[in-house]
Amino acid sequence: MSTKPTVLFVCVHNAGRSQMAAAFTAALSAGAVEVLSAGSEPSDRINPVAVAVMEEIGIDISANRPRILTTSAVQASDVVITMGCGDTCPVFPGKRYEDWELDDPAGRDIVTVRRIRDDIRTRVEALLAGILQDE
């Protein structure tokens, strides 16, 4: 296991919110954090509007693919951030869990998805400030 903290982002389809959060975490931590993302019912592709709004700020998630949530991913993580997946995420003692209430970008217009993106960025910045301060 890595000495870096590992953060897992989980949403239902792993096509929007969790992908944006993972991308922000990877970019803003400059490699200081291992990042995973998964979905309880993964979609077959990333939300194209999420891809577009991330591209607007220079982060390319177009090659990402939704992944299924596994018990091993949760076990490997220090922090598990859920985003609307409810009780489908397994809970293990000693892990830090947070539930971020965020609108699902699926089927939303670009203005709404930009707002969701910016909300995610703010949350990731706060998360990283706490995680990296503990190092």
Disulfide bonds with the S-S distance in Angstrom:
none
